Amino acid sequence: MSMYVELLTRALAEWPSEIRDDTLVEYARNCRREMVRTSSRRQKGAYAALAAEIAYDRALVKLCLANDVIVEPDDFSHPEKERRELEGRLAERGLDLIAAV
């Protein structure tokens, strides 16, 4: 198991139960915006970028599960690739997270 998968698995175990339905979509969009913003700011550092990626991927997994898209944390051994695939599957269902950024 990669370190990223382990971190994501732990983050999923700590998911706040109050985030669901419409708030889940908005939360995922906010996390994606933060991930994009953090990755473009080199001065914030690797830890901030990693935290933003984990937060977004956690929200992405929960959003996928809420929309009957099959996903497992183990699929994130290559996070960028898995992220693009899941974003595409959600877009097919009318949830375009990329256009919202």
NORSULVEN-V194242 format. One record per residue. N is the residue number from 1. RES is the residue in one small letter. OMEGA is omega in whole degrees, 0 to 359 (none if undefined). D_LAST is the distance of its C-alpha to the last C-alpha in whole Angstrom. Layout:
n | res | omega | d_last
N | RES | OMEGA | D_LAST
N | RES | OMEGA | D_LAST
//
This chain:
n | res | omega | d_last
1 | m | 179 | 31
2 | s | 179 | 28
3 | m | 180 | 27
4 | y | 179 | 24
5 | v | 179 | 25
6 | e | 178 | 27
7 | l | 180 | 25
8 | l | 179 | 22
9 | t | 178 | 25
10 | r | 180 | 26
11 | a | 178 | 23
12 | l | 179 | 23
13 | a | 182 | 27
14 | e | 183 | 25
15 | w | 177 | 23
16 | p | 186 | 23
17 | s | 182 | 25
18 | e | 179 | 23
19 | i | 179 | 20
20 | r | 178 | 20
21 | d | 182 | 19
22 | d | 179 | 17
23 | t | 178 | 16
24 | l | 179 | 15
25 | v | 181 | 13
26 | e | 177 | 11
27 | y | 179 | 12
28 | a | 178 | 11
29 | r | 178 | 7
30 | n | 179 | 8
31 | c | 179 | 10
32 | r | 178 | 7
33 | r | 180 | 5
34 | e | 179 | 9
35 | m | 180 | 10
36 | v | 180 | 8
37 | r | 182 | 10
38 | t | 181 | 13
39 | s | 179 | 13
40 | s | 179 | 13
41 | r | 183 | 16
42 | r | 184 | 19
43 | q | 180 | 21
44 | k | 174 | 20
45 | g | 184 | 21
46 | a | 182 | 21
47 | y | 178 | 22
48 | a | 179 | 19
49 | a | 179 | 17
50 | l | 179 | 19
51 | a | 179 | 18
52 | a | 178 | 14
53 | e | 179 | 15
54 | i | 180 | 17
55 | a | 180 | 16
56 | y | 182 | 13
57 | d | 176 | 15
58 | r | 178 | 17
59 | a | 179 | 15
60 | l | 178 | 14
61 | v | 181 | 18
62 | k | 179 | 19
63 | l | 177 | 16
64 | c | 181 | 18
65 | l | 179 | 22
66 | a | 181 | 21
67 | n | 176 | 20
68 | d | 173 | 23
69 | v | 183 | 22
70 | i | 180 | 24
71 | v | 177 | 23
72 | e | 177 | 25
73 | p | 179 | 24
74 | d | 179 | 26
75 | d | 185 | 24
76 | f | 175 | 22
77 | s | 172 | 24
78 | h | 191 | 22
79 | p | 183 | 19
80 | e | 179 | 16
81 | k | 181 | 18
82 | e | 179 | 18
83 | r | 180 | 15
84 | r | 180 | 14
85 | e | 181 | 17
86 | l | 177 | 16
87 | e | 177 | 13
88 | g | 179 | 15
89 | r | 178 | 17
90 | l | 178 | 15
91 | a | 176 | 14
92 | e | 180 | 17
93 | r | 177 | 18
94 | g | 179 | 15
95 | l | 182 | 13
96 | d | 181 | 10
97 | l | 183 | 7
98 | i | 181 | 6
99 | a | 183 | 6
100 | a | 183 | 4
101 | v | none | 0
//
